[in-house]
Amino acid sequence: LQQYKVVEMKLLAQQRELQAKIPDIEKCLEVVATLQAKKGTGEELIADFEVSEGIYSRASIEETDSVCLWLGANVMLEYSLEEATALLQKNLDNARASLEVLVADLLFLRDQTTITQV
């Protein structure tokens, strides 16, 4: 029973991480879609971005063909807008699939915990 509780805590931590990651990926997809929509119109995009915790700056983004994405482990790569959209969509699909599997694992684990307690 104790081992079930340990595994449940790990799965719950993973679930919280995925639930926090999915909105970030969706927000990135929206930004890339906005950049694609502004492409070719000649309009500038005004954006506020966080410089450090609680400090924001306003930027004027001119027409661009690429974006830089953080991949993790202090790695940033430049992608074209189409590649960035494909990568972010793939990451979003993978995160949602992982969350579904994680929820199913948690349900199974809770059933096993109940069986063990009985």
Backbone as a chain_set.jsonl record, in Angstrom:
{"seq": "LQQYKVVEMKLLAQQRELQAKIPDIEKCLEVVATLQAKKGTGEELIADFEVSEGIYSRASIEETDSVCLWLGANVMLEYSLEEATALLQKNLDNARASLEVLVADLLFLRDQTTITQV", "coords": {"N": [[0.838, -1.201, 0.0], [1.954, 1.191, 0.77], [3.839, 1.559, -1.242], [2.166, 1.94, -3.428], [1.136, 4.421, -2.737], [3.431, 6.02, -2.946], [3.991, 5.812, -5.706], [1.648, 6.972, -6.654], [1.954, 9.619, -5.767], [4.125, 10.422, -7.354], [2.987, 10.209, -9.909], [0.945, 12.104, -9.69], [2.47, 14.425, -9.445], [3.656, 14.483, -11.982], [1.343, 14.827, -13.478], [0.525, 17.403, -12.669], [2.654, 18.887, -13.742], [2.306, 18.454, -16.513], [-0.237, 19.575, -16.843], [0.363, 22.201, -16.405], [2.102, 22.706, -18.472], [0.685, 22.402, -20.885], [-1.118, 24.711, -21.3], [0.898, 26.651, -21.739], [2.107, 25.786, -24.114], [-0.083, 26.01, -25.831], [-0.43, 28.775, -25.746], [1.933, 29.628, -26.969], [1.51, 28.577, -29.518], [-0.627, 30.217, -30.31], [0.662, 32.701, -30.453], [2.497, 32.262, -32.53], [0.68, 31.775, -34.581], [-0.515, 34.29, -34.712], [1.666, 35.814, -35.565], [1.99, 34.666, -38.089], [-0.406, 35.458, -39.257], [-0.082, 38.228, -39.369], [1.945, 38.395, -41.154], [3.011, 39.649, -44.206], [1.156, 41.692, -44.241], [2.289, 44.037, -43.48], [1.907, 45.274, -41.113], [2.899, 46.172, -37.794], [3.47, 44.254, -34.869], [2.553, 44.806, -31.623], [3.863, 43.946, -28.564], [3.907, 42.84, -25.178], [6.428, 41.732, -23.064], [7.954, 39.607, -20.62], [10.675, 40.667, -18.831], [12.089, 40.147, -16.485], [11.121, 38.696, -13.355], [8.084, 40.112, -12.767], [8.741, 42.414, -14.151], [8.116, 44.086, -17.057], [8.376, 44.701, -20.586], [7.736, 46.624, -23.505], [7.464, 45.731, -26.884], [8.011, 46.208, -30.365], [7.205, 44.248, -32.955], [8.361, 43.577, -36.025], [7.526, 42.458, -39.365], [8.212, 39.043, -39.686], [9.95, 35.995, -40.485], [10.658, 33.926, -38.927], [10.902, 32.323, -35.686], [12.177, 32.056, -32.337], [12.506, 29.302, -30.24], [12.397, 28.05, -26.929], [13.899, 25.098, -26.018], [14.517, 23.812, -23.762], [16.825, 23.002, -21.082], [18.528, 25.203, -21.272], [18.609, 25.723, -24.041], [18.003, 27.206, -27.116], [16.401, 27.421, -30.214], [16.15, 28.563, -33.581], [13.33, 28.678, -35.619], [11.442, 28.382, -38.649], [8.241, 29.938, -39.226], [6.342, 28.038, -40.02], [7.615, 25.601, -39.382], [7.836, 25.949, -36.632], [5.154, 26.002, -35.875], [4.411, 23.386, -36.57], [6.113, 21.889, -34.866], [5.308, 22.794, -32.297], [2.615, 22.025, -32.342], [2.903, 19.259, -32.507], [4.181, 18.804, -30.042], [2.131, 19.629, -28.338], [0.116, 17.755, -28.934], [1.447, 15.415, -28.088], [1.739, 16.001, -25.341], [-0.934, 16.124, -24.513], [-1.72, 13.482, -25.063], [-0.017, 12.104, -23.324], [-1.011, 13.052, -20.916], [-3.565, 11.911, -20.916], [-2.898, 9.177, -20.738], [-1.64, 9.226, -18.28], [-3.747, 9.938, -16.571], [-5.34, 7.668, -16.864], [-3.595, 5.778, -15.764], [-3.514, 6.718, -13.133], [-6.173, 6.277, -12.338], [-6.263, 3.469, -12.481], [-4.341, 2.901, -10.545], [-5.578, 3.929, -8.256], [-7.745, 2.197, -8.084], [-6.364, -0.177, -7.561], [-5.264, 0.494, -5.093], [-7.569, 0.69, -3.544], [-8.452, -1.966, -3.676], [-6.339, -3.228, -2.358], [-6.591, -2.124, 0.186], [-9.028, -3.178, 0.991]], "CA": [[0.0, 0.0, 0.0], [2.858, 2.335, 0.841], [4.434, 1.757, -2.569], [1.122, 2.532, -4.261], [1.064, 5.844, -2.376], [4.611, 6.673, -3.518], [3.776, 5.904, -7.152], [0.572, 7.94, -6.864], [2.519, 10.964, -5.598], [4.929, 10.714, -8.545], [2.07, 10.424, -11.032], [0.265, 13.382, -9.474], [3.437, 15.479, -9.77], [3.75, 14.517, -13.446], [0.088, 15.381, -13.973], [0.576, 18.851, -12.458], [3.599, 19.445, -14.714], [1.671, 18.45, -17.837], [-1.343, 20.525, -16.849], [0.958, 23.535, -16.496], [2.801, 22.816, -19.756], [-0.262, 22.472, -22.01], [-1.497, 26.104, -21.618], [2.052, 27.366, -22.276], [2.26, 25.394, -25.518], [-1.2, 26.619, -26.561], [-0.153, 30.206, -25.86], [2.983, 29.757, -27.994], [0.856, 28.354, -30.818], [-1.403, 31.416, -30.627], [1.594, 33.755, -30.84], [3.015, 31.939, -33.865], [-0.429, 31.992, -35.514], [-0.656, 35.74, -34.862], [2.769, 36.263, -36.429], [1.691, 34.23, -39.456], [-1.505, 36.272, -39.761], [0.439, 39.572, -39.633], [2.946, 38.302, -42.209], [2.541, 40.118, -45.497], [0.264, 42.849, -44.125], [3.09, 45.231, -43.239], [1.605, 45.793, -39.779], [3.762, 45.774, -36.694], [2.784, 43.643, -33.743], [3.007, 45.352, -30.344], [3.788, 42.874, -27.574], [4.543, 43.016, -23.875], [7.1, 40.506, -22.665], [8.518, 39.648, -19.273], [12.129, 40.752, -18.806], [12.365, 39.341, -15.296], [9.892, 38.527, -12.575], [7.34, 41.323, -12.469], [9.197, 43.536, -14.967], [7.71, 43.87, -18.442], [8.788, 45.691, -21.569], [6.903, 46.599, -24.705], [8.28, 45.579, -28.09], [7.355, 46.294, -31.657], [7.72, 43.149, -33.765], [8.114, 43.775, -37.447], [7.265, 41.22, -40.098], [9.298, 38.078, -39.5], [9.737, 34.671, -41.065], [11.124, 32.894, -37.998], [10.786, 32.54, -34.247], [13.097, 31.26, -31.524], [11.78, 28.54, -29.227], [13.185, 27.389, -25.891], [13.711, 23.652, -26.033], [14.853, 23.321, -22.436], [18.252, 22.828, -20.784], [19.186, 26.412, -21.78], [18.791, 25.598, -25.485], [17.012, 27.912, -27.913], [16.632, 27.253, -31.641], [15.338, 29.38, -34.468], [12.513, 27.903, -36.552], [10.522, 29.151, -39.487], [6.913, 29.946, -38.607], [5.682, 26.773, -40.318], [8.264, 24.562, -38.581], [7.486, 26.185, -35.226], [3.766, 25.56, -35.707], [4.4, 21.917, -36.604], [6.756, 21.398, -33.649], [4.447, 23.081, -31.142], [1.412, 21.182, -32.435], [3.321, 17.902, -32.149], [4.396, 18.799, -28.595], [0.824, 19.726, -27.695], [-0.526, 16.449, -29.083], [2.145, 14.478, -27.203], [1.426, 16.333, -23.951], [-2.316, 15.704, -24.252], [-1.738, 12.014, -25.03], [0.637, 11.704, -22.073], [-1.938, 13.352, -19.822], [-4.614, 10.885, -20.937], [-2.302, 7.942, -20.214], [-1.382, 9.457, -16.864], [-5.035, 9.874, -15.877], [-5.729, 6.255, -16.839], [-2.727, 5.127, -14.778], [-3.955, 7.127, -11.794], [-7.414, 5.564, -12.037], [-5.888, 2.085, -12.211], [-3.637, 2.879, -9.268], [-6.562, 4.129, -7.181], [-8.471, 0.931, -7.968], [-5.469, -1.119, -6.881], [-5.162, 0.924, -3.693], [-8.829, 0.301, -2.897], [-8.43, -3.436, -3.554], [-5.36, -3.571, -1.325], [-7.132, -1.736, 1.491], [-10.123, -4.081, 1.326]], "C": [[0.876, 1.255, 0.0], [3.498, 2.622, -0.53], [3.42, 2.336, -3.552], [1.028, 4.035, -4.0], [2.245, 6.619, -2.967], [4.441, 6.86, -5.021], [2.692, 6.929, -7.457], [1.094, 9.368, -6.731], [3.358, 11.364, -6.816], [4.037, 11.011, -9.747], [1.328, 11.75, -10.902], [1.19, 14.551, -9.789], [3.59, 15.61, -11.286], [2.494, 15.137, -14.054], [0.073, 16.901, -13.81], [1.512, 19.52, -13.463], [2.979, 19.522, -16.104], [0.537, 19.461, -17.914], [-0.837, 21.961, -16.889], [1.591, 23.764, -17.867], [1.835, 23.031, -20.914], [-0.72, 23.906, -22.298], [-0.336, 26.922, -22.188], [2.241, 27.052, -23.757], [1.147, 26.023, -26.358], [-0.971, 28.114, -26.768], [0.917, 30.463, -26.927], [2.403, 29.561, -29.39], [0.053, 29.577, -31.254], [-0.492, 32.545, -31.105], [2.13, 33.505, -32.245], [1.913, 32.154, -34.909], [-0.656, 33.487, -35.749], [0.438, 36.295, -35.76], [2.526, 35.866, -37.88], [0.586, 35.084, -40.068], [-1.025, 37.683, -40.126], [1.442, 39.584, -40.786], [2.333, 38.752, -43.534], [1.627, 41.318, -45.428], [1.03, 44.14, -43.93], [2.826, 45.862, -41.885], [2.641, 45.318, -38.77], [2.898, 45.174, -35.594], [3.382, 44.22, -32.471], [2.789, 44.276, -29.289], [4.465, 43.299, -26.288], [5.184, 41.691, -23.508], [7.782, 40.701, -21.329], [10.039, 39.62, -19.362], [12.66, 39.94, -17.629], [11.094, 39.343, -14.473], [9.267, 39.872, -12.218], [7.756, 42.538, -13.278], [8.911, 43.211, -16.428], [8.219, 45.002, -19.316], [7.892, 45.541, -22.788], [7.828, 46.558, -25.919], [7.401, 45.718, -29.328], [7.993, 45.239, -32.548], [7.329, 43.399, -35.213], [7.889, 42.421, -38.104], [8.475, 40.289, -40.002], [8.932, 36.745, -40.132], [10.117, 33.559, -40.105], [10.879, 33.313, -36.555], [11.83, 31.67, -33.545], [12.296, 30.592, -30.421], [12.758, 27.951, -28.218], [12.867, 25.914, -25.932], [13.955, 23.045, -24.666], [16.357, 23.16, -22.308], [19.07, 23.984, -21.369], [19.499, 26.34, -23.273], [17.637, 26.319, -26.185], [17.388, 27.728, -29.382], [15.682, 28.143, -32.433], [14.636, 28.481, -35.478], [11.751, 28.857, -37.449], [9.144, 29.06, -38.836], [6.193, 28.622, -38.832], [6.273, 25.634, -39.488], [7.892, 24.701, -37.109], [6.064, 25.714, -34.943], [3.701, 24.035, -35.664], [4.994, 21.336, -35.322], [5.873, 21.605, -32.426], [3.188, 22.226, -31.166], [1.735, 19.746, -32.051], [3.535, 17.785, -30.636], [3.077, 18.86, -27.834], [0.086, 18.394, -27.765], [0.11, 15.413, -28.159], [1.813, 14.729, -25.736], [0.008, 15.895, -23.599], [-2.423, 14.179, -24.175], [-1.11, 11.5, -23.738], [-0.283, 11.947, -20.877], [-3.061, 12.326, -19.758], [-4.11, 9.569, -20.355], [-2.091, 8.064, -18.714], [-2.674, 9.376, -16.047], [-5.512, 8.426, -15.78], [-4.884, 5.484, -15.819], [-3.14, 5.472, -13.351], [-5.246, 6.412, -11.394], [-7.126, 4.097, -11.706], [-5.227, 1.973, -10.846], [-4.591, 3.061, -8.094], [-7.406, 2.877, -6.982], [-7.636, -0.101, -7.21], [-5.307, -0.788, -5.411], [-6.41, 0.501, -2.921], [-8.873, -1.22, -2.67], [-7.502, -3.854, -2.44], [-5.898, -3.24, 0.063], [-8.242, -2.676, 1.946], [-9.534, -5.427, 1.702]], "O": [[0.58, 2.241, -0.675], [3.671, 3.777, -0.918], [3.781, 3.136, -4.416], [0.861, 4.825, -4.93], [2.077, 7.745, -3.435], [4.714, 7.937, -5.552], [2.811, 7.679, -8.426], [0.708, 10.238, -7.512], [3.307, 12.512, -7.257], [4.294, 11.944, -10.507], [1.108, 12.441, -11.897], [0.748, 15.56, -10.339], [3.646, 16.721, -11.812], [2.574, 15.884, -15.03], [-0.348, 17.613, -14.722], [1.204, 20.594, -13.98], [3.109, 20.535, -16.792], [0.367, 20.13, -18.933], [-1.545, 22.848, -17.364], [1.612, 24.891, -18.364], [2.149, 23.779, -21.84], [-0.715, 24.299, -23.465], [-0.554, 27.794, -23.03], [2.504, 27.949, -24.558], [1.396, 26.511, -27.461], [-1.277, 28.655, -27.83], [0.808, 31.416, -27.699], [2.753, 30.28, -30.326], [0.052, 29.933, -32.433], [-0.828, 33.261, -32.048], [2.209, 34.427, -33.056], [2.184, 32.658, -36.0], [-0.958, 33.898, -36.87], [0.179, 37.144, -36.613], [2.819, 36.635, -38.796], [0.63, 35.401, -41.256], [-1.515, 38.269, -41.092], [1.755, 40.641, -41.333], [1.263, 38.284, -43.926], [1.339, 41.922, -46.462], [0.5, 45.223, -44.18], [3.443, 46.868, -41.536], [3.183, 44.218, -38.876], [1.738, 45.549, -35.421], [4.592, 44.133, -32.262], [1.684, 43.758, -29.131], [5.463, 44.019, -26.3], [4.555, 40.639, -23.627], [8.142, 41.817, -20.953], [10.623, 38.677, -19.896], [13.581, 39.138, -17.783], [10.095, 39.941, -14.873], [9.841, 40.663, -11.47], [7.172, 43.608, -13.106], [9.387, 42.212, -16.968], [8.46, 46.113, -18.845], [7.361, 44.464, -23.06], [8.84, 47.257, -25.971], [6.216, 45.386, -29.321], [9.181, 45.32, -32.862], [6.153, 43.428, -35.575], [8.044, 41.375, -37.474], [9.613, 40.707, -40.213], [7.756, 36.414, -40.29], [9.929, 32.382, -40.412], [10.678, 34.489, -36.25], [12.301, 30.676, -34.098], [11.497, 31.241, -29.745], [13.807, 27.423, -28.587], [11.702, 25.52, -25.886], [13.632, 21.879, -24.439], [17.078, 23.178, -23.306], [20.163, 23.776, -21.895], [20.533, 26.838, -23.719], [16.464, 26.083, -25.894], [18.555, 27.863, -29.75], [14.565, 28.432, -32.004], [15.262, 27.632, -36.112], [11.452, 29.988, -37.068], [8.911, 28.197, -37.99], [5.506, 28.133, -37.935], [5.539, 24.803, -38.953], [7.662, 23.707, -36.42], [5.797, 25.105, -33.907], [3.014, 23.463, -34.818], [4.44, 20.394, -34.754], [5.709, 20.696, -31.612], [2.741, 21.752, -30.121], [0.955, 19.088, -31.362], [3.128, 16.8, -30.02], [2.926, 18.211, -26.798], [-0.5, 17.952, -26.777], [-0.592, 14.627, -27.523], [1.625, 13.783, -24.971], [-0.228, 15.358, -22.518], [-3.133, 13.646, -23.322], [-1.623, 10.561, -23.128], [-0.328, 11.146, -19.944], [-3.465, 11.914, -18.671], [-4.806, 8.921, -19.573], [-2.335, 7.118, -17.966], [-2.686, 8.808, -14.955], [-6.026, 8.005, -14.744], [-5.404, 4.635, -15.095], [-3.116, 4.615, -12.467], [-5.396, 5.991, -10.247], [-7.686, 3.551, -10.755], [-5.522, 1.055, -10.081], [-4.43, 2.421, -7.055], [-7.748, 2.528, -5.852], [-8.139, -0.803, -6.333], [-5.223, -1.687, -4.574], [-6.322, 0.017, -1.792], [-9.279, -1.689, -1.607], [-7.835, -4.741, -1.654], [-5.682, -3.996, 1.01], [-8.386, -2.943, 3.139], [-10.274, -6.356, 2.026]]}, "num_chains": 1, "name": "protein.A"}
